[in-house]
Amino acid sequence: MLICPVCQTALQKEQRSLRCEQGHSFDQAKQGYFNLLLNPNKKSKQPGDGVEMVKARRAFLDAGHYQSISDCINQQVIDYLWQESQIQVLDLGCGEGYYTERLHNVLSDHQIGHDLFGLDISKDAIKSACKRDSAINWLVANGKSAPFSDHSQHLVLNIFNRIMPESLHRLCNEQGLVIIVSSGQYHLMELKQAIYDNPRFNALDVETIMSPYFDHERRQQLDFSIELPQTDIQHLLAMTPHVWRSSVETQEQLKEQRCISLRVHVNVDLFKPKAL
């Protein structure tokens, strides 16, 4: 299932290394992950989220503010795959592993055998993810050219990440399922109103983006409010692109607020691959 990022032949695990028949070898890091990201795949020395963003996201998610999103994802998985005895699962762009770990726990609770991989281009994110659960396979790799054989996955998750339908179709098997989680039109609208003079309230047309390769099965829309204390306001700012677009004055004003109420508006879309 895992393939060599250099020659695309199968990788076999030998003690703490992955090796292909062409002799390419990748050693397991002391934290437990494998780095399959090649230099040509890198646009910087440390691609992806940095240490501070990873720490902020982990603190925010572990506080439970987005647990309802995780619960919704997991329920969709169980509803569709509960009859399976063994599945291959890939969380594409898993970040620090919050959603990955919670899915692993639910699959285990329902006694669904699974080989679960969490993949991210950020080494800092994967190092953090390794602290969650060693039963999950953690990889540093490029999601666009994820090092898995074609049509090998029963389930692929794409949570708040760039959507790459062609790559997702290559990874997903014929009877497989892809779950896309994306921001709704009014997601974090109060934060946008505080930061931008003319905030735009729009959402990706996920169904149209996916339509050349996938049939849309269903959409679950989540719309709820969260109350954030000061500490988590700062975590949220640090884990989103909004912090780079906000003025120092705006950041200071937000720091002075003891609590803020925010609207969470999220779409959870399920797709089945088309026969191409």
C-alpha positions as CSV (number, residue, x, y, z in Angstrom):
1,M,0.0,0.0,0.0
2,L,2.8,2.5,0.9
3,I,4.9,3.2,-2.2
4,C,8.4,4.7,-2.6
5,P,8.2,8.5,-3.3
6,V,11.3,8.1,-5.6
7,C,10.3,5.2,-7.8
8,Q,6.7,4.3,-6.9
9,T,7.4,0.7,-6.1
10,A,6.1,-0.9,-2.9
11,L,7.7,-0.1,0.4
12,Q,8.2,-2.8,3.0
13,K,8.9,-2.3,6.6
14,E,12.2,-3.7,7.9
15,Q,12.6,-3.1,11.7
16,R,12.7,0.8,11.9
17,S,13.1,1.4,8.1
18,L,10.9,1.4,5.0
19,R,12.7,0.0,2.0
20,C,11.7,-0.6,-1.7
21,E,13.1,-3.2,-4.2
22,Q,15.2,-0.4,-5.8
23,G,17.1,0.1,-2.6
24,H,15.6,3.4,-1.5
25,S,15.4,3.5,2.3
26,F,13.6,5.7,4.8
27,D,14.4,5.5,8.5
28,Q,11.9,6.0,11.2
29,A,12.4,9.1,13.3
30,K,12.8,8.7,17.1
31,Q,9.3,10.2,17.6
32,G,7.9,7.3,15.5
33,Y,7.1,8.9,12.1
34,F,8.5,8.3,8.6
35,N,9.6,11.3,6.5
36,L,8.7,10.5,2.8
37,L,8.9,14.1,1.7
38,L,11.5,14.6,-1.1
39,N,13.4,17.8,-1.5
40,P,11.8,18.7,-4.9
41,N,8.4,18.6,-3.1
42,K,9.6,21.3,-0.7
43,K,8.9,25.0,-1.4
44,S,10.8,26.0,1.8
45,K,13.2,24.3,4.2
46,Q,10.3,23.8,6.7
47,P,7.1,23.5,4.6
48,G,3.7,23.6,6.3
49,D,2.7,24.9,9.7
50,G,5.4,26.0,12.1
51,V,5.9,25.1,15.7
52,E,3.8,28.0,17.2
53,M,0.9,27.5,14.9
54,V,0.9,23.8,15.7
55,K,1.0,24.4,19.4
56,A,-1.9,26.9,19.1
57,R,-4.0,24.5,17.1
58,R,-3.4,21.6,19.4
59,A,-4.3,23.7,22.5
60,F,-7.5,25.1,20.8
61,L,-8.7,21.7,19.5
62,D,-7.9,19.8,22.8
63,A,-10.1,22.4,24.6
64,G,-13.0,20.8,22.8
65,H,-14.3,23.8,20.8
66,Y,-14.5,21.7,17.6
67,Q,-15.5,18.4,19.1
68,S,-18.9,18.6,17.4
69,I,-17.1,18.6,14.0
70,S,-15.1,15.5,15.0
71,D,-18.2,13.8,16.3
72,C,-20.0,14.5,13.0
73,I,-17.2,13.1,10.9
74,N,-16.9,10.0,13.1
75,Q,-20.7,9.3,12.9
76,Q,-20.7,9.5,9.1
77,V,-17.8,7.0,9.0
78,I,-19.6,4.6,11.2
79,D,-22.9,5.0,9.3
80,Y,-21.2,4.1,6.0
81,L,-18.5,1.6,7.0
82,W,-19.9,-0.2,10.1
83,Q,-20.2,-3.5,8.2
84,E,-16.5,-3.5,7.2
85,S,-14.2,-5.8,9.1
86,Q,-10.9,-4.1,8.0
87,I,-10.4,-0.8,6.3
88,Q,-7.5,1.4,5.1
89,V,-7.9,5.0,6.2
90,L,-5.9,8.1,5.3
91,D,-6.3,11.5,7.0
92,L,-4.8,13.8,4.4
93,G,-3.3,17.0,5.9
94,C,-3.9,15.7,9.4
95,G,-2.1,18.5,11.2
96,E,-1.3,17.6,14.8
97,G,-3.7,14.7,14.7
98,Y,-6.7,15.7,16.7
99,Y,-9.3,14.4,14.3
100,T,-7.2,11.4,13.4
101,E,-6.9,10.2,17.0
102,R,-10.6,10.6,17.7
103,L,-11.5,8.6,14.6
104,H,-9.0,5.9,15.7
105,N,-10.7,5.7,19.1
106,V,-14.2,5.4,17.5
107,L,-13.2,2.8,15.0
108,S,-11.6,0.8,17.9
109,D,-14.7,1.2,20.0
110,H,-16.9,-0.2,17.2
111,Q,-14.4,-3.1,16.6
112,I,-13.7,-2.0,13.0
113,G,-10.2,-3.2,12.1
114,H,-8.2,-0.4,10.5
115,D,-4.8,0.7,9.3
116,L,-4.9,4.4,9.8
117,F,-2.4,6.9,8.4
118,G,-2.1,10.6,9.3
119,L,-0.2,12.5,6.7
120,D,1.0,16.1,6.7
121,I,3.7,18.2,4.9
122,S,4.6,19.9,8.2
123,K,7.3,18.0,10.2
124,D,6.4,20.1,13.3
125,A,2.7,19.0,13.0
126,I,3.6,15.3,12.7
127,K,6.0,15.5,15.6
128,S,3.1,16.8,17.7
129,A,0.8,14.1,16.3
130,C,3.2,11.4,17.3
131,K,2.5,12.3,21.0
132,R,-1.1,11.3,20.6
133,D,-1.2,7.5,19.7
134,S,1.5,5.3,18.4
135,A,-1.0,2.9,16.9
136,I,-1.6,5.5,14.2
137,N,0.9,5.6,11.3
138,W,2.3,9.1,11.0
139,L,3.9,10.4,7.8
140,V,5.6,13.6,6.6
141,A,4.7,13.7,2.9
142,N,3.2,15.7,0.1
143,G,-0.5,15.3,0.0
144,K,-0.7,16.0,-3.7
145,S,1.5,13.0,-4.4
146,A,0.7,10.9,-1.3
147,P,2.9,7.8,-1.3
148,F,0.1,5.2,-1.5
149,S,-0.8,2.8,-4.3
150,D,-3.7,3.7,-6.5
151,H,-7.2,3.0,-5.1
152,S,-5.9,1.6,-1.9
153,Q,-8.0,3.6,0.6
154,H,-11.5,2.8,1.9
155,L,-11.7,6.2,3.5
156,V,-9.9,9.5,2.9
157,L,-10.4,12.5,5.1
158,N,-9.8,16.1,3.9
159,I,-10.4,18.4,6.8
160,F,-10.1,22.2,6.3
161,N,-7.4,21.5,3.6
162,R,-6.9,22.3,0.0
163,I,-9.1,20.1,-2.1
164,M,-7.3,18.0,-4.8
165,P,-10.0,15.9,-6.5
166,E,-7.7,14.1,-8.9
167,S,-5.4,13.0,-6.1
168,L,-8.3,12.0,-3.9
169,H,-9.8,9.9,-6.8
170,R,-6.4,8.1,-7.3
171,L,-6.2,7.2,-3.6
172,C,-9.8,6.1,-3.0
173,N,-10.9,2.6,-4.0
174,E,-14.0,2.0,-6.1
175,Q,-16.3,1.5,-3.1
176,G,-14.5,4.0,-1.0
177,L,-15.6,7.2,0.7
178,V,-14.1,10.7,0.8
179,I,-15.1,13.1,3.5
180,I,-14.5,16.8,2.9
181,V,-14.8,19.3,5.8
182,S,-14.9,22.9,4.7
183,S,-15.8,26.3,6.2
184,G,-19.4,27.4,5.6
185,Q,-20.4,30.9,4.5
186,Y,-20.6,32.4,8.0
187,H,-17.8,30.5,9.7
188,L,-16.1,32.7,12.4
189,M,-18.0,35.7,11.0
190,E,-17.6,37.7,14.2
191,L,-13.8,37.3,14.0
192,K,-13.7,38.4,10.4
193,Q,-15.9,41.4,11.2
194,A,-13.4,42.4,13.9
195,I,-10.4,42.0,11.6
196,Y,-11.5,43.2,8.1
197,D,-13.1,46.5,7.0
198,N,-15.1,44.6,4.4
199,P,-15.3,41.0,5.4
200,R,-16.3,38.5,2.7
201,F,-18.7,35.8,3.7
202,N,-18.4,33.0,1.1
203,A,-17.8,29.3,1.0
204,L,-16.2,26.9,-1.4
205,D,-18.4,25.2,-3.9
206,V,-17.1,21.8,-2.9
207,E,-19.6,19.8,-4.9
208,T,-18.6,21.6,-8.2
209,I,-14.9,21.2,-7.4
210,M,-15.3,17.4,-6.8
211,S,-17.8,16.7,-9.6
212,P,-15.4,15.7,-12.3
213,Y,-14.2,12.8,-10.2
214,F,-16.9,12.1,-7.5
215,D,-20.6,11.8,-7.0
216,H,-22.0,13.8,-4.0
217,E,-23.6,11.5,-1.5
218,R,-24.8,14.0,1.2
219,R,-24.0,17.1,3.2
220,Q,-24.2,17.6,6.9
221,Q,-24.2,21.3,7.9
222,L,-23.0,22.3,11.4
223,D,-24.0,25.7,12.7
224,F,-23.3,26.4,16.4
225,S,-21.7,29.0,18.7
226,I,-18.7,28.7,20.9
227,E,-17.6,30.9,23.8
228,L,-13.9,31.5,23.9
229,P,-11.9,32.7,26.9
230,Q,-9.0,35.0,26.3
231,T,-6.4,32.3,26.0
232,D,-8.3,30.4,23.3
233,I,-8.9,33.7,21.4
234,Q,-5.2,33.9,21.0
235,H,-4.9,30.3,20.1
236,L,-7.5,30.7,17.4
237,L,-5.8,33.8,16.0
238,A,-2.5,32.0,15.9
239,M,-3.8,28.9,14.1
240,T,-5.6,30.7,11.3
241,P,-4.4,32.9,8.4
242,H,-6.4,35.8,9.9
243,V,-3.6,36.7,12.3
244,W,-1.3,37.7,9.4
245,R,-4.0,39.9,7.9
246,S,-4.9,41.8,11.1
247,S,-3.4,45.0,12.3
248,V,-1.4,45.3,15.5
249,E,-4.2,47.5,16.8
250,T,-6.9,44.9,16.1
251,Q,-4.8,42.2,17.7
252,E,-4.4,44.3,20.8
253,Q,-8.2,45.0,20.9
254,L,-8.9,41.2,20.7
255,K,-6.3,40.6,23.5
256,E,-8.3,42.9,25.8
257,Q,-11.5,40.9,25.4
258,R,-12.0,38.5,28.2
259,C,-14.4,36.4,26.2
260,I,-15.8,36.3,22.7
261,S,-18.8,34.4,21.1
262,L,-18.1,33.0,17.6
263,R,-20.3,31.3,15.1
264,V,-19.0,27.9,13.8
265,H,-20.5,27.2,10.4
266,V,-19.0,24.1,8.7
267,N,-20.0,21.7,5.9
268,V,-19.2,18.0,6.1
269,D,-19.6,16.5,2.6
270,L,-19.5,12.9,1.6
271,F,-18.4,11.7,-1.9
272,K,-18.2,8.4,-3.7
273,P,-15.7,8.0,-6.6
274,K,-16.9,7.9,-10.2
275,A,-15.9,5.1,-12.5
276,L,-13.6,6.9,-15.0
